[in-house]
Amino acid sequence: MAKDGYHHKDLKNELIEKGLKILDEQGYEAFSMRKLAAACGVSQTAPYRHFKDKNELIRAITQKALSEFNTSLEEAFLADEDPKGQLKKMGYYYIRFFVENPEYLRLLFFSSAQAWMRKVVTSECHNKENHPYSALKRAVKNYKAAYPDAKQSEEELTLYCWGLVHGIAVLIVNGEIPGGKSALPLAERMIQSENFL
């Protein structure tokens, strides 16, 4: 018999964690609160004590992914005092985060819920202080201030850095680069080289 949601230890976080797994494996269309309740071993009504519907739950999953991603990128500001070093660290941390959390990469960029999630992930959120894109923009701005002779504009440099590290992350996660996670040191060496910045 399913456990009562009120007595289930930390059900809200379990719903988020197992919800991400189901969403990653089965996609948005096949995702349901009923499947999630079964995976958590609770009654079919228990998830609704925490989330009104699957979209609210997916929003919570997405916010968790963005928060953890942003925390990873923010570590770059503490890892190096030089703006060039910060931007390089941020590039590596970007790749490492998604290689270590491939389900987040698929959720944020390749999910079948992407059309609905654009409201959470893009435009109106990009400029929020705790959004990963804001961390990247700040790192680029700091770099341009410290290295005013850099040829690229802030917009060009943002797109260049983002596109490069995102592409590398996708290639590693998709198994296109031999070695999987063992390709991380190669990515780090490339980003730390003078060819990156």
C-alpha positions as CSV (number, residue, x, y, z in Angstrom):
1,M,0.0,0.0,0.0
2,A,1.3,3.5,-0.8
3,K,2.6,5.6,2.1
4,D,0.7,8.7,3.1
5,G,2.4,11.8,1.7
6,Y,2.2,13.7,5.0
7,H,4.3,11.1,6.7
8,H,6.8,10.6,3.8
9,K,10.2,12.1,4.7
10,D,11.0,15.1,2.5
11,L,8.5,14.2,-0.2
12,K,8.8,17.5,-2.0
13,N,12.5,17.0,-2.8
14,E,11.9,13.3,-3.7
15,L,9.2,14.4,-6.1
16,I,11.7,16.8,-7.7
17,E,14.5,14.3,-7.9
18,K,12.4,11.4,-9.2
19,G,10.4,13.7,-11.4
20,L,13.6,14.7,-13.2
21,K,14.5,11.1,-13.7
22,I,11.0,10.3,-15.2
23,L,11.0,13.4,-17.4
24,D,14.5,12.6,-18.6
25,E,13.7,9.0,-19.4
26,Q,10.1,9.3,-20.7
27,G,9.7,12.9,-21.9
28,Y,7.2,15.6,-21.2
29,E,4.2,13.9,-22.9
30,A,4.6,10.6,-21.0
31,F,5.3,12.3,-17.7
32,S,2.4,12.2,-15.2
33,M,1.9,12.8,-11.5
34,R,0.4,9.3,-11.3
35,K,3.7,7.8,-12.5
36,L,5.6,10.0,-10.1
37,A,3.5,9.0,-7.1
38,A,4.1,5.4,-7.9
39,A,7.9,5.9,-8.2
40,C,7.9,7.6,-4.8
41,G,5.6,5.0,-3.2
42,V,2.9,7.4,-2.2
43,S,-0.8,7.8,-2.9
44,Q,-1.8,9.4,-6.2
45,T,-3.0,12.5,-4.4
46,A,0.2,13.0,-2.3
47,P,2.1,14.9,-5.0
48,Y,-0.7,17.5,-5.3
49,R,0.0,18.5,-1.7
50,H,3.2,20.1,-3.0
51,F,2.5,20.9,-6.6
52,K,-0.8,21.8,-8.3
53,D,0.0,20.0,-11.5
54,K,2.9,18.6,-13.6
55,N,3.9,22.0,-15.0
56,E,4.3,23.4,-11.6
57,L,6.5,20.4,-10.6
58,I,8.5,20.8,-13.9
59,R,9.0,24.4,-13.1
60,A,10.4,23.5,-9.7
61,I,12.7,20.9,-11.3
62,T,13.9,23.5,-13.8
63,Q,14.5,26.1,-11.1
64,K,16.6,23.6,-9.1
65,A,18.6,22.8,-12.2
66,L,19.2,26.5,-12.9
67,S,20.1,27.2,-9.3
68,E,22.7,24.4,-9.1
69,F,24.1,25.4,-12.5
70,N,24.4,29.1,-11.4
71,T,26.1,28.1,-8.2
72,S,28.7,26.2,-10.2
73,L,29.3,29.1,-12.5
74,E,29.5,31.6,-9.5
75,E,32.4,29.5,-8.1
76,A,34.5,30.8,-11.0
77,F,34.5,34.3,-9.4
78,L,36.0,32.8,-6.2
79,A,38.5,30.5,-8.0
80,D,40.5,33.3,-9.6
81,E,41.0,37.0,-9.0
82,D,41.9,37.8,-12.6
83,P,38.9,38.4,-14.9
84,K,40.5,36.3,-17.7
85,G,41.0,33.5,-15.3
86,Q,37.5,33.8,-14.0
87,L,36.1,33.5,-17.6
88,K,38.3,30.5,-18.3
89,K,37.2,28.8,-15.1
90,M,33.6,29.6,-15.8
91,G,34.0,27.9,-19.2
92,Y,35.4,24.8,-17.6
93,Y,32.8,24.7,-14.8
94,Y,30.1,25.0,-17.4
95,I,31.3,21.9,-19.2
96,R,32.0,20.0,-16.0
97,F,28.6,20.7,-14.6
98,F,26.7,19.3,-17.6
99,V,29.1,16.3,-18.0
100,E,28.4,15.4,-14.3
101,N,24.7,16.2,-14.6
102,P,23.6,15.2,-18.2
103,E,20.0,15.0,-17.2
104,Y,20.1,18.8,-16.5
105,L,21.6,19.4,-19.9
106,R,18.8,17.5,-21.6
107,L,16.2,19.2,-19.4
108,L,17.3,22.7,-20.0
109,F,18.2,22.4,-23.7
110,F,16.7,19.3,-25.3
111,S,13.5,18.4,-23.3
112,S,10.3,17.8,-25.1
113,A,8.9,20.3,-22.5
114,Q,11.2,22.9,-24.1
115,A,8.4,25.0,-25.6
116,W,6.6,25.3,-22.3
117,M,9.9,25.8,-20.4
118,R,11.0,28.7,-22.4
119,K,8.9,30.8,-20.0
120,V,11.2,29.6,-17.2
121,V,14.5,29.4,-18.9
122,T,14.8,32.2,-21.4
123,S,14.1,35.9,-22.1
124,E,12.4,37.3,-19.0
125,C,14.7,35.3,-16.7
126,H,18.1,35.8,-18.5
127,N,18.7,39.1,-16.7
128,K,17.8,37.9,-13.3
129,E,20.7,38.1,-10.8
130,N,20.7,34.4,-10.0
131,H,20.4,33.2,-13.6
132,P,23.4,31.4,-15.2
133,Y,23.3,33.7,-18.2
134,S,23.8,36.7,-15.9
135,A,26.9,35.1,-14.4
136,L,28.3,34.7,-17.9
137,K,27.5,38.3,-18.9
138,R,29.1,39.6,-15.7
139,A,32.3,37.6,-16.3
140,V,32.5,38.9,-19.9
141,K,31.9,42.5,-18.7
142,N,34.7,42.1,-16.1
143,Y,37.0,40.7,-18.8
144,K,36.3,43.5,-21.2
145,A,36.9,46.1,-18.5
146,A,40.3,44.5,-17.5
147,Y,41.3,43.8,-21.2
148,P,39.9,46.8,-23.2
149,D,42.1,45.9,-26.2
150,A,40.2,42.6,-26.7
151,K,38.9,42.7,-30.3
152,Q,35.5,41.2,-29.7
153,S,32.5,43.1,-28.4
154,E,30.8,42.0,-25.2
155,E,28.0,40.4,-27.3
156,E,30.4,38.6,-29.6
157,L,32.5,37.4,-26.7
158,T,29.4,36.2,-24.8
159,L,28.2,34.2,-27.8
160,Y,31.7,32.8,-28.6
161,C,32.3,31.6,-25.0
162,W,28.8,30.2,-24.6
163,G,28.8,28.5,-27.9
164,L,32.2,26.9,-27.5
165,V,31.7,25.5,-24.0
166,H,28.1,24.5,-24.7
167,G,29.2,22.6,-27.8
168,I,31.9,20.8,-26.0
169,A,29.6,19.8,-23.2
170,V,27.0,18.5,-25.6
171,L,29.6,16.5,-27.6
172,I,31.0,14.9,-24.4
173,V,27.5,14.1,-23.0
174,N,26.3,12.6,-26.3
175,G,29.4,10.4,-26.5
176,E,30.7,12.1,-29.6
177,I,34.1,12.7,-27.9
178,P,35.8,9.4,-27.0
179,G,36.3,8.8,-23.3
180,G,33.2,10.4,-21.8
181,K,34.0,12.1,-18.5
182,S,37.7,11.3,-19.1
183,A,37.6,14.0,-21.8
184,L,37.2,16.7,-19.1
185,P,40.9,17.2,-18.6
186,L,41.3,17.7,-22.4
187,A,38.5,20.3,-22.3
188,E,40.1,22.1,-19.4
189,R,43.5,22.2,-21.1
190,M,41.9,23.7,-24.2
191,I,40.1,26.4,-22.2
192,Q,43.2,27.3,-20.2
193,S,45.2,27.6,-23.4
194,E,45.9,31.0,-25.0
195,N,43.7,29.9,-28.0
196,F,40.5,30.3,-25.9
197,L,41.1,33.9,-24.8
